[in-house]
Amino acid sequence: MMRSDLALAALASAAVPGMKPVSVAGIGLPHGGYDHDLQTAVVEDATGRRWTVRAPLTPVAGARLQRNDELVRQLARHVPFKVPAAVGYASLGKDGSAAVYPYVDGSPLDLHRLPAGPGLASAVGRALAAIHNITRGVFEEQDVPIYDAAGARQRIIAEVDRAAETGRVPTGLLARWEEAFDAAPMWQFAPTPVHGRFTGDSVLVAFTDDQDAASGRVVAVTDWDEAMVGDPAVDLAELRSHASPEAWEAVLESYTLARAHRPDPYLHARARLVAELRHLRGLARAVAEDDEAGARRAVESLRRADRLTEADDSLVPVTARPSGATAGHRPVGAVVPAGEPADRPDPDVTMEVPLPEVEDVHGERTPADDAVEPIPVIEGEGDEQGWVAQGNASAEEAGGDGQAGASEDVPDAPDTVTAGEPVEGDNDPETETDPGAEPATGTVLGAATDLGAATEPAAWSGTGDEPSTDDAGHEQVMHGRTPGDDDEGARHADAADEEAVDDEEDAQRLHELYGMPDPAQDGGDR
């Protein structure tokens, strides 16, 4: 139940005997956070002294307000800042009691605007280190909760389980948190005294120069009702969540330097986890109390956190992951990122590799195993290119012995042919050159040679020494011709002589049988 400012001033007067309030100024309730169920006002008495009065709005808040009251009275001797302790209480019935504290001149810390650098951020880090450096016995004597590393882990797991039972927690967040709970190295730390709710509202700061952030200092820390011995990451969660990365680094650096014992390496990772778990606060209670408005606020906060962390990296550092789940590891069936090669089988060394294609003398593409190997030839007059093709018939056309032949109807030619020497089968008309047929092995074609035209023979004059096969071939190649051309001419000359003899014999037989004129005598008469 909300109370007026005058009612709060009356409660302060009742809590502190002899105090005569002369003015009161209420402080609005924070939107969300820890103190949404506490009403606060500043009261000034007749002597000019100011006081802070806090009145709970629920029985739970009333019980929390008086918790650890004796511990707070002891803390002022162990920390370098003020720890306001209640000077009196005024009963509020079922809601508990209102408490009055000495007023501390300072402003609540705005974590979103915390400047980086050696000023206020470093002061906040040192203040946190001072709390965590307190001897554990001071807290244990006041009967505060004590959690070792395993107990701290189990405590937040239970909190997540209660919220998950409502069915309103996004599954993405649950899986993300479960991964952090299963990372054993993250939960190996030494428990320390912790404040429990180290937020901007509980930290009062002041500046020597309002225009200079470096002059900021922490003057007081309030709200110790959740103090305990446990995970120091709890006190760093709000800073990790709201401060800028630069301010966070400055706080963490000064905190590490001021600690009596070096912090564990996963302190920042657990702080991040605890900060995300703060979105669960109040969800289970709102559902249990049928507070639909409160439940909707909590669910919206969780959905927003789920969207923000959807593309975020894991809460678990690489060094804290199991050996089989290092960075870059993808489970079976995971999608392969674009640009990254997928797993491929080893290449098959027995697979057939297609041979490159080459161009034959007719301009057609043929496989390399049927192609001819180019050989260099000295260019002669009229040659347009310095390469000729050496024919190579297929194994089938050559009779399967790997030797080349002109065609299956022509007998294999001897390996060496001397210029002018007749070759068996030269008189067979079927062996005339076919323009569309492939050249026989050993036949060398000039670049300018027409395959369908007859080649003029280069006759030997018959005087002097007969040129050797090598010399004749060399001389004719120099003119774009080859010894094969002379052989062809000699074969044509022999064929012409034999035809003339045959014609003369036929004419003589006709003269003897039918009395036709004798061609020899006619030639003699003429």
ROSE-53682 format. One line per field, with one value per residue (C-alpha): x, y, z; chain; residue number from 1. Coordinates in pm, 1 decimal, always signed. Layout:
px	(X  ...) $
py	(Y  ...) $
pz	(Z  ...) $
chaine	(A  ...) $
num	(NUM  ...) $
END
This chain:
px	(+0.0  +137.2  +175.4  +193.2  +507.5  +356.5  +291.4  +655.6  +767.4  +548.5  +704.4  +1051.8  +952.0  +819.6  +1134.4  +1380.2  +1279.6  +1309.1  +1326.6  +1099.6  +1053.7  +1028.2  +1033.9  +1000.4  +1067.9  +959.5  +1175.6  +991.0  +987.5  +1237.1  +1096.4  +1175.7  +1494.7  +1521.6  +1349.9  +1019.1  +850.8  +1017.1  +895.6  +1169.0  +1172.5  +1425.8  +1324.6  +1493.1  +1454.2  +1456.2  +1833.1  +1896.8  +1998.6  +1859.0  +1741.1  +1638.0  +1317.4  +1225.9  +886.3  +815.1  +504.3  +491.7  +568.2  +856.8  +1014.1  +962.9  +1148.7  +1431.1  +1469.2  +1566.4  +1780.4  +2153.1  +2101.6  +2374.3  +2615.2  +2573.3  +2673.8  +2999.6  +3093.2  +3192.3  +3516.3  +3620.8  +3555.2  +3681.5  +3331.5  +3021.2  +2771.0  +2454.8  +2291.5  +1932.0  +1891.1  +1528.3  +1220.9  +848.5  +596.1  +372.0  +170.9  +176.4  +419.4  +691.3  +860.8  +981.5  +1352.2  +1529.0  +1895.6  +2135.9  +2135.1  +2453.0  +2530.0  +2582.0  +2411.6  +2313.4  +2554.1  +2429.2  +2597.5  +2500.3  +2694.5  +2988.9  +3297.1  +3593.4  +3945.0  +4124.8  +3852.9  +3516.5  +3535.2  +3856.0  +3698.4  +3405.6  +3645.2  +3837.1  +3512.7  +3408.8  +3750.4  +3724.6  +3397.5  +3536.4  +3852.9  +3653.9  +3736.6  +3479.1  +3445.1  +3276.9  +2993.5  +2980.5  +2936.1  +2618.2  +2452.1  +2435.4  +2388.9  +2710.8  +2753.7  +3059.4  +3122.1  +2899.1  +2627.0  +2634.4  +2592.9  +2307.7  +2133.9  +2104.3  +2015.7  +1720.7  +1619.1  +1624.2  +1427.4  +1152.2  +1120.8  +1130.7  +836.5  +616.3  +669.4  +741.8  +1122.4  +1256.9  +1421.1  +1719.4  +1806.3  +1758.5  +1999.7  +2249.8  +2243.8  +2253.0  +2579.1  +2730.1  +2610.6  +2781.9  +3119.9  +3297.8  +3602.1  +3374.4  +3260.9  +3597.7  +3642.1  +3699.6  +3381.4  +3409.9  +3186.2  +2957.3  +2713.5  +2444.2  +2273.0  +2549.0  +2346.8  +2362.6  +2090.9  +2292.4  +2617.1  +2638.4  +2909.8  +3031.8  +3263.0  +3514.1  +3461.7  +3126.5  +3284.1  +3567.3  +3483.6  +3829.3  +3735.7  +3453.0  +3465.4  +3240.6  +3108.7  +2866.0  +2716.0  +2364.4  +2112.0  +2299.7  +1994.3  +2117.4  +2476.0  +2622.3  +2934.2  +2932.2  +3030.7  +3200.5  +3059.7  +2719.3  +2842.1  +2989.3  +2679.5  +2507.1  +2826.0  +2886.1  +2530.4  +2495.1  +2839.4  +3016.2  +3290.7  +3556.9  +3415.3  +3379.7  +3743.8  +3851.5  +3644.9  +3777.6  +4137.9  +4124.8  +3929.8  +4194.0  +4477.9  +4302.5  +4204.6  +4400.3  +4390.4  +4396.1  +4043.9  +3968.6  +3998.5  +3626.9  +3493.8  +3385.3  +3208.6  +3001.3  +2923.3  +2777.5  +2570.0  +2434.7  +2346.3  +2132.4  +1967.4  +1846.8  +1572.4  +1417.0  +1362.5  +999.9  +865.4  +793.7  +651.5  +429.0  +291.3  +232.9  +49.1  -153.4  +10.6  -39.5  +99.2  +418.5  +448.7  +411.5  +685.5  +918.8  +841.4  +897.4  +1231.1  +1326.7  +1221.6  +1424.8  +1726.6  +1672.5  +1676.7  +1987.6  +2181.5  +2058.8  +2363.2  +2591.2  +2882.4  +2871.1  +2881.8  +3150.8  +3507.4  +3698.6  +3935.0  +3640.8  +3481.4  +3522.9  +3815.4  +3586.0  +3403.6  +3677.0  +3626.8  +3543.4  +3399.3  +3076.1  +2860.4  +2753.5  +2480.6  +2572.5  +2541.4  +2870.7  +2934.0  +2949.8  +3299.6  +3417.1  +3478.6  +3265.1  +3413.6  +3511.4  +3623.3  +3981.7  +4045.7  +4026.2  +4363.7  +4209.0  +3956.1  +3984.2  +4117.7  +3993.1  +4277.9  +4291.8  +4169.5  +4387.2  +4305.6  +4372.7  +4473.2  +4107.3  +4035.7  +3836.5  +3887.7  +4008.1  +4109.4  +4474.2  +4520.1  +4425.1  +4604.3  +4932.8  +5236.2  +5357.6  +5719.1  +5913.3  +5996.4  +6219.7  +5998.5  +6022.3  +5885.0  +5508.0  +5483.9  +5252.3  +5337.4  +5640.0  +5458.4  +5334.7  +5146.2  +5278.4  +4989.9  +4919.7  +4648.4  +4451.9  +4539.0  +4238.1  +4332.1  +4693.9  +4593.5  +4616.4  +4998.1  +5043.1  +5201.9  +5035.1  +4907.0  +4747.7  +4431.2  +4321.3  +4324.4  +4691.2  +4972.6  +5209.6  +5488.5  +5850.9  +6011.9  +6264.2  +6199.3  +6474.4  +6393.0  +6297.9  +6253.8  +5914.4  +5691.4  +5460.8  +5111.2  +5208.6  +5016.8  +4696.1  +4450.0  +4271.8  +4571.3  +4539.1  +4531.0  +4186.3  +4146.8  +3939.7  +4160.6  +4421.9  +4784.3  +4984.0  +5261.9  +5583.3  +5404.2  +5498.4  +5262.8  +5369.9  +5144.0  +5064.3  +5022.3  +4685.8  +4587.0  +4363.4  +4618.9  +4886.2  +5245.3  +5496.5  +5790.6  +6142.0  +6328.0  +6697.7  +6903.6  +7097.6  +7436.9  +7683.7  +7657.4  +7311.3  +7212.2  +7165.1  +6831.5  +6927.2  +7070.5  +6773.9  +6531.9  +6718.2  +6729.9  +6364.8  +6253.2  +6438.6  +6197.7  +5890.4  +5903.2  +6002.4  +6156.1  +5810.4  +5724.7  +6005.1  +5891.8  +5542.2  +5667.9  +5880.2  +5581.6  +5370.5  +5647.6  +5675.7  +5302.0  +5297.8  +5571.8  +5389.8  +5064.6  +5247.3  +5386.1  +5043.2  +4882.9  +5149.3  +5095.6  +4716.5  +4751.5  +4985.9  +4737.2  +4453.1  +4669.9  +4741.8  +4380.6  +4175.2  +4423.5  +4418.9  +4706.9  +5036.3  +5104.9  +5482.2  +5467.3  +5232.0  +5463.8  +5751.4  +5561.2  +5475.7) $
py	(+0.0  +338.2  +607.6  +981.5  +1184.1  +1312.4  +953.5  +871.2  +1173.5  +1053.8  +708.4  +866.7  +1064.9  +749.4  +549.9  +811.5  +947.7  +1327.8  +1392.6  +1676.5  +1664.5  +2003.3  +1889.1  +1572.5  +1484.9  +1156.2  +962.1  +791.6  +415.8  +274.9  +106.1  -257.2  -347.7  -452.3  -164.2  -157.4  -277.5  -17.8  +340.4  +594.3  +959.6  +1211.2  +1385.9  +1692.5  +1761.1  +2084.4  +2070.7  +2054.9  +1693.4  +1475.0  +1119.1  +849.9  +658.4  +338.9  +170.4  -176.4  -231.5  -610.9  -853.0  -996.3  -653.3  -591.3  -909.4  -828.7  -477.0  -600.2  -886.2  -868.0  -563.0  -666.8  -746.1  -397.2  -246.5  -443.5  -366.4  -4.0  -123.7  -332.5  -115.2  +230.2  +373.4  +434.3  +157.8  +322.6  +122.5  +165.9  +386.3  +291.2  +106.7  +185.3  -98.1  -126.5  -430.3  -719.4  -540.6  -538.7  -219.9  +107.3  +179.6  +515.8  +565.7  +856.8  +1039.0  +1002.4  +1288.8  +1127.5  +1030.7  +684.4  +547.3  +540.9  +230.8  +315.9  +642.1  +511.2  +671.3  +457.6  +532.6  +567.7  +778.1  +657.6  +318.2  +237.7  +355.4  +119.8  -168.1  -96.6  -75.9  -418.6  -562.5  -422.3  -609.1  -936.7  -899.9  -898.7  -1194.5  -1469.3  -1498.5  -1156.7  -1283.8  -1632.2  -1492.7  -1314.5  -1627.4  -1522.3  -1782.7  -1958.6  -2127.9  -2306.8  -2332.0  -2637.5  -2486.0  -2158.1  -2348.9  -2557.5  -2247.9  -2079.4  -2408.6  -2438.5  -2080.6  -2162.5  -2482.9  -2299.5  -2045.6  -2314.5  -2493.1  -2197.9  -2278.9  -1915.4  -1918.5  -1927.8  -2260.0  -2082.4  -1922.1  -2249.2  -2430.2  -2145.8  -2152.9  -2531.5  -2528.7  -2294.6  -2512.4  -2814.9  -2640.4  -2771.2  -2537.4  -2234.1  -2351.9  -2386.8  -2073.9  -1969.1  -1830.0  -1479.2  -1238.1  -1066.3  -777.9  -968.5  -676.2  -444.1  -215.8  +150.0  +230.4  +77.8  +262.6  +630.1  +834.6  +1193.8  +1413.5  +1672.7  +1838.4  +1777.3  +1826.5  +1578.4  +1208.1  +1129.3  +1303.0  +1055.2  +829.1  +579.5  +730.1  +459.0  +121.2  +45.9  -241.0  -531.5  -749.9  -1012.7  -1032.3  -1384.4  -1589.7  -1714.7  -1641.8  -1300.4  -1288.2  -1201.4  -850.8  -798.0  -900.8  -562.3  -388.1  -645.6  -600.9  -220.7  -61.2  +2.5  -243.3  +19.4  +97.1  -273.8  -334.9  -46.9  -181.2  -534.7  -416.1  -211.5  -487.3  -747.5  -528.1  -453.9  -811.1  -984.6  -1306.4  -1326.8  -1381.7  -1702.8  -1687.3  -1741.7  -1466.7  -1250.5  -1545.8  -1622.8  -1253.8  -1256.0  -1563.8  -1416.4  -1094.7  -1289.4  -1484.1  -1158.1  -1156.1  -1450.9  -1249.0  -1244.3  -1468.6  -1774.0  -1560.8  -1362.8  -1682.9  -1835.5  -1521.9  -1489.9  -1156.1  -1158.3  -806.7  -895.5  -1221.4  -1041.2  -797.0  -1080.4  -1276.8  -973.2  -917.2  -1280.3  -1262.9  -949.1  -1120.0  -1419.9  -1198.5  -1015.7  -1335.2  -1532.5  -1438.8  -1400.0  -1624.8  -1892.8  -1808.9  -2072.6  -1968.7  -2201.2  -2305.5  -2416.0  -2638.7  -3016.5  -3147.8  -3268.1  -2936.4  -2691.1  -2379.9  -2453.1  -2799.7  -2881.3  -3177.2  -3424.8  -3279.6  -2919.8  -2673.6  -2596.0  -2218.5  -2055.1  -2055.4  -2344.7  -2679.9  -2971.9  -3306.8  -3492.7  -3857.2  -3927.1  -3911.9  -4248.8  -4313.6  -4579.7  -4350.1  -4286.3  -3944.0  -3804.5  -3718.3  -3378.7  -3344.7  -3229.9  -3114.3  -3344.5  -3240.5  -3201.2  -2952.7  -3203.5  -3270.2  -3622.0  -3783.8  -3772.0  -4145.9  -4109.9  -3783.4  -3732.1  -3592.4  -3271.8  -3269.2  -2967.7  -2935.2  -2673.1  -2425.5  -2404.7  -2165.0  -2151.8  -2308.1  -2110.4  -2301.1  -2481.2  -2782.9  -3092.8  -3389.1  -3739.8  -3978.5  -4256.5  -4504.0  -4670.4  -5014.0  -5170.7  -5025.9  -5141.6  -5496.3  -5455.8  -5470.8  -5107.8  -5027.2  -4775.0  -4852.4  -4661.6  -4877.3  -5233.3  -5306.5  -5211.6  -5440.6  -5308.3  -5110.5  -5184.1  -4974.5  -4823.7  -4734.2  -4618.5  -4341.8  -4482.7  -4841.8  -4993.1  -5106.1  -5405.4  -5300.8  -4974.3  -5073.0  -5149.5  -4875.2  -4914.8  -4776.3  -4429.8  -4158.4  -4083.2  -3717.2  -3805.3  -4083.9  -4044.3  -4049.6  -4368.7  -4400.0  -4244.2  -4007.7  -3647.0  -3380.2  -3020.5  -2750.4  -2635.1  -2987.9  -3067.5  -3420.0  -3463.1  -3354.4  -3566.5  -3491.9  -3434.1  -3674.3  -3537.4  -3759.0  -3840.9  -3716.6  -4040.4  -3870.9  -3867.4  -4059.3  -4165.4  -3966.0  -4158.5  -4189.7  -3951.7  -3688.2  -3699.7  -3675.8  -3382.0  -3191.9  -3242.1  -3153.0  -2824.8  -2749.0  -2861.3  -3210.1  -3553.1  -3873.6  -4019.2  -3777.1  -3923.5  -4276.5  -4187.2  -4035.2  -4340.9  -4566.1  -4360.6  -4376.4  -4754.8  -4790.4  -4579.7  -4795.6  -5116.9  -4982.6  -4895.5  -5250.4  -5400.7  -5183.8  -5286.8  -5657.1  -5625.3  -5450.9  -5726.2  -5999.9  -5816.6  -5792.6  -6163.1  -6273.7  -6027.7  -5881.1  -5541.6  -5306.9  -5372.3  -5078.4  -5130.4  -5115.0  -4821.6  -4642.6  -4723.2  -4603.8  -4285.1) $
pz	(+0.0  -107.3  +157.0  +131.2  +203.6  +527.2  +639.0  +570.1  +774.1  +1061.7  +1042.3  +1060.7  +1366.6  +1531.4  +1449.1  +1583.5  +1922.2  +1952.5  +1577.3  +1458.7  +1081.0  +909.6  +542.7  +341.9  -20.3  -166.1  -408.1  -690.6  -713.0  -960.9  -1271.1  -1208.5  -1026.4  -664.8  -487.1  -670.6  -350.5  -123.0  -81.5  +0.8  +116.6  +254.0  +577.6  +727.4  +1099.8  +1295.2  +1344.7  +972.6  +975.4  +702.0  +717.6  +472.9  +549.5  +368.3  +399.1  +255.3  +43.6  +87.5  +370.8  +169.0  +133.9  +506.3  +599.6  +359.4  +497.0  +842.3  +722.6  +800.9  +1018.1  +1258.2  +976.0  +836.4  +1169.8  +1156.8  +796.7  +847.2  +1010.5  +707.8  +402.2  +293.3  +228.5  +440.0  +511.0  +646.5  +927.2  +1044.0  +1355.2  +1421.8  +1296.2  +1288.6  +1269.9  +961.6  +1061.3  +816.5  +583.7  +847.8  +965.5  +814.7  +866.5  +908.4  +807.3  +829.7  +498.8  +288.4  +53.8  -283.8  -605.9  -724.7  -983.7  -1342.0  -1482.6  -1840.0  -1818.8  -1618.6  -1777.8  -1866.4  -1751.7  -1418.9  -1252.7  -1134.7  -1305.0  -1119.0  -793.8  -844.8  -908.5  -590.2  -390.4  -511.2  -432.1  -78.0  -24.0  -156.4  +51.5  +376.9  +598.1  +557.6  +935.3  +954.0  +738.7  +885.5  +1237.9  +1128.4  +1000.6  +635.8  +358.4  +258.7  -78.6  -205.6  -580.8  -626.1  -409.0  -603.6  -927.8  -791.5  -657.4  -996.0  -1167.0  -929.2  -1013.5  -1385.4  -1330.6  -1142.7  -1421.8  -1692.3  -1530.1  -1625.0  -1991.6  -2072.8  -2096.7  -2455.7  -2533.2  -2687.9  -2355.3  -2167.9  -2400.7  -2375.1  -1995.2  -1978.7  -2173.0  -1914.8  -1626.8  -1782.8  -1821.7  -1511.1  -1527.7  -1493.2  -1150.7  -986.1  -775.2  -414.5  -251.1  -105.9  +88.4  -164.4  -147.8  -336.1  -514.7  -629.4  -857.9  -948.3  -693.2  -408.9  -492.6  -399.0  -568.5  -542.2  -752.2  -642.6  -979.8  -1142.4  -1485.5  -1426.5  -1423.0  -1288.4  -963.3  -891.4  -587.1  -412.0  -86.4  +30.8  -50.1  +75.0  +62.3  +216.0  +268.0  +19.5  +149.6  +157.0  +101.8  -254.3  -611.7  -654.9  -1009.5  -858.6  -772.6  -1120.4  -1315.4  -1329.2  -1432.3  -1705.9  -1829.9  -1831.2  -1846.9  -2175.3  -2277.3  -2204.0  -1860.8  -1786.5  -1872.0  -1649.4  -1357.8  -1404.9  -1424.7  -1104.9  -931.6  -1021.2  -897.4  -566.6  -484.0  -207.5  -413.6  -788.6  -928.0  -1114.8  -1495.7  -1560.6  -1336.6  -1630.8  -1799.9  -1490.3  -1448.7  -1796.0  -1714.1  -1390.8  -1574.7  -1820.7  -1540.5  -1385.2  -1651.2  -1467.0  -1152.0  -1049.9  -1328.7  -1113.3  -835.0  -1074.1  -1224.2  -881.1  -763.3  -1087.1  -1150.8  -1526.2  -1574.3  -1390.8  -1580.6  -1914.8  -1821.0  -1727.8  -2044.7  -2264.4  -2096.0  -2162.6  -2527.1  -2575.0  -2419.3  -2648.2  -2957.2  -2842.4  -2774.3  -3076.7  -3286.5  -2984.4  -2905.0  -2638.3  -2269.4  -2225.7  -2311.5  -2541.0  -2261.6  -2046.6  -2309.5  -2315.7  -2517.1  -2794.8  -2832.3  -2918.6  -3125.0  -3485.4  -3400.6  -3579.5  -3490.2  -3754.8  -3970.7  -3904.3  -4189.2  -4359.8  -4370.7  -4713.3  -4858.2  -4641.7  -4823.1  -4715.5  -4627.1  -4945.4  -4994.0  -5085.4  -5460.0  -5639.9  -5795.6  -6023.9  -6182.0  -6557.6  -6636.0  -6970.0  -7206.1  -7369.6  -7724.5  -8012.7  -8363.5  -8660.3  -9013.1  -9112.6  -8830.4  -8621.2  -8251.7  -8170.1  -7838.6  -7747.3  -7791.6  -8162.9  -8208.2  -8385.0  -8221.2  -8384.5  -8503.1  -8620.6  -8992.9  -9153.4  -9330.8  -9708.3  -9961.3  -9959.8  -9612.5  -9384.6  -9065.2  -8931.4  -8790.6  -8973.3  -8838.7  -8836.7  -8898.5  -8655.9  -8740.4  -8462.4  -8329.5  -8505.6  -8846.6  -8803.2  -8726.7  -8350.1  -8337.5  -8253.3  -8596.3  -8822.5  -9172.5  -9454.4  -9468.7  -9403.6  -9783.7  -9829.8  -9708.0  -9450.7  -9609.8  -9519.7  -9257.7  -9505.4  -9869.3  -10100.2  -10343.6  -10681.3  -10560.0  -10651.1  -10371.3  -10377.9  -10454.9  -10630.1  -10944.8  -10753.6  -10847.6  -10516.5  -10336.3  -10480.7  -10220.4  -10075.7  -9988.3  -9681.9  -9554.4  -9282.8  -9402.6  -9354.8  -9103.9  -9228.8  -9468.2  -9396.4  -9524.2  -9578.2  -9448.2  -9803.2  -9951.9  -10111.9  -10016.8  -10322.3  -10589.3  -10760.5  -10674.3  -10951.6  -10923.0  -10892.3  -11143.6  -11107.9  -11401.4  -11407.2  -11419.1  -11140.0  -10818.6  -10720.1  -10414.4  -10097.9  -9934.2  -9657.3  -9889.4  -10123.8  -9835.1  -9685.9  -10014.7  -10085.9  -9736.5  -9775.4  -10063.8  -9879.6  -10034.4  -9905.3  -10039.6  -10050.0  -10331.5  -10558.1  -10482.8  -10590.7  -10921.0  -10997.6  -10943.6  -11188.6  -11457.7  -11431.9  -11461.0  -11782.0  -11946.8  -11865.6  -12015.9  -12342.5  -12375.9  -12313.9  -12584.2  -12842.9  -12772.9  -12812.9  -13151.3  -13281.1  -13190.3  -13373.2  -13687.8  -13687.6  -13626.0  -13830.0  -14075.0  -13921.5  -14009.4  -13835.6  -13607.1  -13641.2  -14023.5  -14020.5  -13796.1  -14031.3  -14340.0  -14173.6) $
chaine	(A  A  A  A  A  A  A  A  A  A  A  A  A  A  A  A  A  A  A  A  A  A  A  A  A  A  A  A  A  A  A  A  A  A  A  A  A  A  A  A  A  A  A  A  A  A  A  A  A  A  A  A  A  A  A  A  A  A  A  A  A  A  A  A  A  A  A  A  A  A  A  A  A  A  A  A  A  A  A  A  A  A  A  A  A  A  A  A  A  A  A  A  A  A  A  A  A  A  A  A  A  A  A  A  A  A  A  A  A  A  A  A  A  A  A  A  A  A  A  A  A  A  A  A  A  A  A  A  A  A  A  A  A  A  A  A  A  A  A  A  A  A  A  A  A  A  A  A  A  A  A  A  A  A  A  A  A  A  A  A  A  A  A  A  A  A  A  A  A  A  A  A  A  A  A  A  A  A  A  A  A  A  A  A  A  A  A  A  A  A  A  A  A  A  A  A  A  A  A  A  A  A  A  A  A  A  A  A  A  A  A  A  A  A  A  A  A  A  A  A  A  A  A  A  A  A  A  A  A  A  A  A  A  A  A  A  A  A  A  A  A  A  A  A  A  A  A  A  A  A  A  A  A  A  A  A  A  A  A  A  A  A  A  A  A  A  A  A  A  A  A  A  A  A  A  A  A  A  A  A  A  A  A  A  A  A  A  A  A  A  A  A  A  A  A  A  A  A  A  A  A  A  A  A  A  A  A  A  A  A  A  A  A  A  A  A  A  A  A  A  A  A  A  A  A  A  A  A  A  A  A  A  A  A  A  A  A  A  A  A  A  A  A  A  A  A  A  A  A  A  A  A  A  A  A  A  A  A  A  A  A  A  A  A  A  A  A  A  A  A  A  A  A  A  A  A  A  A  A  A  A  A  A  A  A  A  A  A  A  A  A  A  A  A  A  A  A  A  A  A  A  A  A  A  A  A  A  A  A  A  A  A  A  A  A  A  A  A  A  A  A  A  A  A  A  A  A  A  A  A  A  A  A  A  A  A  A  A  A  A  A  A  A  A  A  A  A  A  A  A  A  A  A  A  A  A  A  A  A  A  A  A  A  A  A  A  A  A  A  A  A  A  A  A  A  A  A  A  A  A  A  A  A  A  A  A  A  A  A  A  A  A  A  A  A  A  A  A  A  A  A  A  A  A  A  A  A  A  A  A  A  A  A  A  A  A  A  A  A  A  A  A  A  A  A  A) $
num	(1  2  3  4  5  6  7  8  9  10  11  12  13  14  15  16  17  18  19  20  21  22  23  24  25  26  27  28  29  30  31  32  33  34  35  36  37  38  39  40  41  42  43  44  45  46  47  48  49  50  51  52  53  54  55  56  57  58  59  60  61  62  63  64  65  66  67  68  69  70  71  72  73  74  75  76  77  78  79  80  81  82  83  84  85  86  87  88  89  90  91  92  93  94  95  96  97  98  99  100  101  102  103  104  105  106  107  108  109  110  111  112  113  114  115  116  117  118  119  120  121  122  123  124  125  126  127  128  129  130  131  132  133  134  135  136  137  138  139  140  141  142  143  144  145  146  147  148  149  150  151  152  153  154  155  156  157  158  159  160  161  162  163  164  165  166  167  168  169  170  171  172  173  174  175  176  177  178  179  180  181  182  183  184  185  186  187  188  189  190  191  192  193  194  195  196  197  198  199  200  201  202  203  204  205  206  207  208  209  210  211  212  213  214  215  216  217  218  219  220  221  222  223  224  225  226  227  228  229  230  231  232  233  234  235  236  237  238  239  240  241  242  243  244  245  246  247  248  249  250  251  252  253  254  255  256  257  258  259  260  261  262  263  264  265  266  267  268  269  270  271  272  273  274  275  276  277  278  279  280  281  282  283  284  285  286  287  288  289  290  291  292  293  294  295  296  297  298  299  300  301  302  303  304  305  306  307  308  309  310  311  312  313  314  315  316  317  318  319  320  321  322  323  324  325  326  327  328  329  330  331  332  333  334  335  336  337  338  339  340  341  342  343  344  345  346  347  348  349  350  351  352  353  354  355  356  357  358  359  360  361  362  363  364  365  366  367  368  369  370  371  372  373  374  375  376  377  378  379  380  381  382  383  384  385  386  387  388  389  390  391  392  393  394  395  396  397  398  399  400  401  402  403  404  405  406  407  408  409  410  411  412  413  414  415  416  417  418  419  420  421  422  423  424  425  426  427  428  429  430  431  432  433  434  435  436  437  438  439  440  441  442  443  444  445  446  447  448  449  450  451  452  453  454  455  456  457  458  459  460  461  462  463  464  465  466  467  468  469  470  471  472  473  474  475  476  477  478  479  480  481  482  483  484  485  486  487  488  489  490  491  492  493  494  495  496  497  498  499  500  501  502  503  504  505  506  507  508  509  510  511  512  513  514  515  516  517  518  519  520  521  522  523  524  525  526) $
END
